[in-house]
Amino acid sequence: MIAKLAKTCTLRIIPDKLNFILSDKLANGGVSMWCELEQENFFSEFQMEGVSAENNEIYLELTSENLSRALKTAQNARTLKIKLTNKHFPCLTVSVELLSVSSSSRIVTHDIPIKVIPRKLWKDLQEPVVPHPDVSIYLPVLKTMKSVVEKMKNISNHLVIEANLNGELNMKIETELVCVTTHFKDLGNPPLASENASQDRNPEQMAEVHLDIRKLLQFLVGQQANPTKALCNIVRNKMVHFDLLHEDVSLQYFIPALS
């Protein structure tokens, strides 16, 4: 999933979590991503030592496709070990113990080149702050959304997403020749979203954001399975923030509005 969303990303390792981070500056029109895994849900043994006791963290930059390819060989593995090594250059070494037909095992090793990120750059890689959204709404089935956006991409490079507190979400494109809108109804809004809405606000009032359609499609293509929870938070004319939960993995994805 990450490999489809980001060519290179940062892996942040702390004692209880792993994060995959993409931190393009939203202000400059780049997307941002913050993906979180609780290490205890994935590893039977986990040892790490950061820079110091107060800064017990490690930040690595890697090509996500390289890690994805290495882990694919481990699908039927007996054991899998991931280590930080130095083999003429820093590597994330993935050792996979595979069972052969004769019941003897063989070890396959992948050395993935990485860049260790110095501490002075960590401040740019913190969890993004989510501004208070104008509307928060549950997303429809992502596969359906993807097929709609793929068709819209053939007509325009821009798309408007709008939603309200009545569980309605629209995706629309407008060109000189055509105007196309897809309506989703009864999606529901998280309880807090409705409570936080000001009393005098009309629940049917739409909050909209204007997006680069390719950035939205890249996000939808990256979703391999329908998540257990999928939220869309719209900050009017500023950004859209997607908050997904895939079993043990949470993913936040930010797409800035077109000015």
C-alpha positions in Angstrom: 0.0 0.0 0.0 2.8 2.4 1.0 4.8 1.6 -2.2 1.8 2.7 -4.3 1.5 6.0 -2.3 5.1 7.0 -2.0 8.2 6.2 -4.0 10.5 7.1 -1.2 9.4 7.5 2.4 10.8 7.8 5.9 10.6 4.9 8.4 10.5 6.1 12.0 11.3 3.5 14.6 10.5 4.0 18.3 10.2 1.3 21.0 6.4 0.8 20.6 5.6 1.9 17.1 6.8 2.1 13.5 5.7 5.0 11.2 5.9 5.3 7.5 6.1 9.1 6.7 5.8 11.1 3.5 6.3 14.7 4.3 5.9 16.9 1.3 5.1 20.4 2.3 1.3 20.9 2.0 1.9 24.6 1.5 3.9 23.8 -1.7 1.2 21.6 -3.1 2.6 18.2 -2.0 0.7 15.4 -0.3 1.6 14.2 3.2 1.2 10.8 4.8 1.5 9.4 8.3 1.1 5.6 8.6 1.3 3.9 12.1 1.9 0.3 13.1 2.0 -0.9 16.7 5.1 -3.0 16.8 3.6 -5.6 19.3 1.0 -6.5 16.6 3.7 -7.5 14.2 6.8 -8.7 16.0 7.4 -11.5 18.5 10.8 -9.9 19.4 11.7 -6.2 19.0 14.9 -4.5 20.1 15.9 -1.0 19.2 18.3 1.6 20.5 18.0 5.2 19.4 20.3 8.2 19.5 20.0 8.6 23.3 17.7 7.8 26.2 15.8 11.1 25.7 15.7 10.7 21.9 15.1 7.0 21.6 14.2 7.1 17.9 15.6 6.1 14.5 14.7 7.8 11.2 15.6 6.1 7.9 14.8 7.1 4.3 14.2 4.2 1.9 12.7 3.3 -1.4 9.3 1.8 -0.4 9.2 -0.6 -3.4 12.5 -2.2 -2.3 11.1 -3.0 1.1 7.8 -4.2 -0.4 9.6 -6.5 -2.8 11.7 -8.0 0.0 8.7 -8.7 2.2 6.8 -10.3 -0.6 9.3 -13.2 -0.5 8.4 -13.8 3.2 4.7 -14.6 2.6 5.2 -18.3 3.4 8.3 -17.9 5.6 9.0 -19.7 8.8 10.7 -16.6 10.3 11.5 -13.1 9.2 14.1 -10.8 10.7 14.7 -7.1 10.0 18.0 -5.6 11.1 19.8 -2.3 10.7 23.2 -3.2 9.3 26.3 -1.5 7.8 27.6 -3.2 4.7 29.9 -0.6 3.2 26.7 1.6 3.4 23.7 1.6 5.8 21.2 -1.1 5.0 17.9 -2.5 6.3 18.7 -6.2 6.0 15.7 -8.5 5.7 16.5 -12.2 6.4 13.8 -14.7 5.4 13.9 -18.3 6.5 12.0 -20.4 3.9 11.0 -24.0 4.1 12.0 -26.1 1.1 10.2 -29.2 -0.1 12.6 -31.5 1.8 11.8 -29.7 5.0 15.3 -28.2 5.3 15.3 -24.5 5.5 17.1 -21.8 3.4 17.8 -18.2 4.2 17.1 -15.5 1.7 18.7 -12.1 2.5 17.8 -8.7 1.1 20.0 -5.7 1.7 18.0 -2.6 1.2 20.0 0.6 0.9 18.9 3.3 3.3 19.8 6.8 4.4 20.0 7.5 8.1 18.3 10.9 8.8 20.2 13.2 11.2 18.5 14.5 14.3 18.4 18.1 13.0 15.9 17.1 10.3 13.5 15.2 12.6 11.4 18.3 13.2 10.1 18.1 9.6 9.0 14.5 10.2 6.5 14.9 13.1 2.9 13.8 13.0 0.9 16.3 11.0 -1.4 18.6 12.9 -5.0 18.3 11.5 -6.8 21.6 11.4 -10.4 21.5 12.7 -12.5 20.2 9.7 -15.6 22.0 8.4 -17.1 18.6 7.6 -16.2 15.1 8.7 -17.9 12.2 6.8 -17.5 8.5 6.4 -16.3 7.5 2.9 -18.2 5.2 0.5 -16.6 1.9 -0.7 -13.2 3.0 -1.9 -13.3 0.7 -5.0 -16.4 2.5 -6.2 -14.8 5.9 -5.5 -11.8 4.8 -7.5 -13.7 3.7 -10.6 -15.6 7.0 -10.6 -12.5 9.1 -10.3 -10.7 7.1 -13.0 -13.5 8.0 -15.4 -13.5 11.6 -14.4 -9.8 11.8 -14.9 -10.4 11.4 -18.7 -12.4 14.6 -18.7 -10.5 17.0 -16.3 -7.4 17.4 -14.2 -9.4 19.0 -11.4 -12.1 17.7 -9.1 -14.3 19.2 -6.4 -15.1 17.1 -3.3 -18.0 18.5 -1.2 -19.8 17.1 1.8 -22.2 18.1 4.5 -23.3 17.0 7.9 -26.3 15.2 6.4 -24.1 12.2 5.2 -24.0 13.5 1.6 -20.8 13.6 -0.4 -20.4 14.7 -4.0 -17.6 14.5 -6.5 -17.9 16.9 -9.4 -15.9 18.2 -12.4 -16.8 21.2 -14.5 -15.3 22.1 -17.8 -16.4 24.5 -20.5 -18.2 21.6 -22.3 -19.5 19.4 -19.5 -20.4 19.2 -15.8 -20.4 15.8 -14.2 -21.4 15.1 -10.5 -21.5 11.8 -8.6 -23.7 11.8 -5.5 -23.2 9.5 -2.4 -26.0 9.7 0.2 -26.5 8.3 3.7 -22.8 7.9 4.4 -23.1 9.1 7.9 -21.0 11.5 10.0 -19.0 10.7 13.0 -20.9 11.6 16.2 -18.3 14.2 17.2 -18.5 16.0 13.9 -22.2 16.6 14.3 -21.8 17.6 18.0 -19.0 20.1 17.2 -21.0 21.7 14.4 -22.3 25.1 15.5 -26.0 25.0 16.4 -26.9 27.6 13.8 -25.2 25.8 11.0 -27.4 24.2 8.4 -26.5 20.4 8.2 -27.2 20.5 4.4 -24.6 23.2 3.8 -21.7 21.9 1.7 -18.0 22.3 2.5 -15.9 21.9 -0.6 -12.3 21.5 -1.6 -10.8 21.7 -5.1 -8.2 19.0 -5.8 -5.7 17.8 -8.3 -7.5 14.6 -9.6 -4.3 12.7 -10.0 -3.3 13.1 -6.4 -6.7 11.8 -5.3 -6.5 8.8 -7.7 -3.0 7.9 -6.5 -4.4 7.7 -3.0 -7.3 5.5 -4.1 -5.1 3.2 -6.2 -3.0 2.7 -3.1 -5.8 1.1 -1.2 -5.5 -2.7 -1.6 -8.5 -3.6 0.6 -11.5 -1.8 1.9 -10.5 -0.4 5.4 -12.4 -1.1 8.5 -12.9 2.6 9.0 -12.5 5.4 6.4 -13.1 9.0 7.2 -12.9 12.1 5.0 -12.3 15.5 6.8 -12.7 18.6 4.7 -11.1 21.9 5.6 -12.9 24.2 3.3 -10.6 25.5 0.4 -7.5 24.3 2.3 -7.1 20.5 2.3 -8.8 17.1 2.5 -7.6 14.7 5.2 -8.3 11.0 4.8 -8.1 8.9 8.0 -8.2 5.1 7.4 -7.9 2.1 9.7 -6.8 -1.2 8.1 -7.0 -3.8 10.9 -3.6 -3.1 12.7 -2.5 -0.2 10.5 -3.7 3.4 10.7 -3.1 5.7 7.7 -3.6 9.5 7.5 -3.3 11.1 4.1 -3.4 14.8 3.3 -4.1 16.4 -0.1 -3.8 20.2 -0.3 -6.5 22.2 -2.1 -5.6 23.8 -5.5 -5.3 27.6 -5.1 
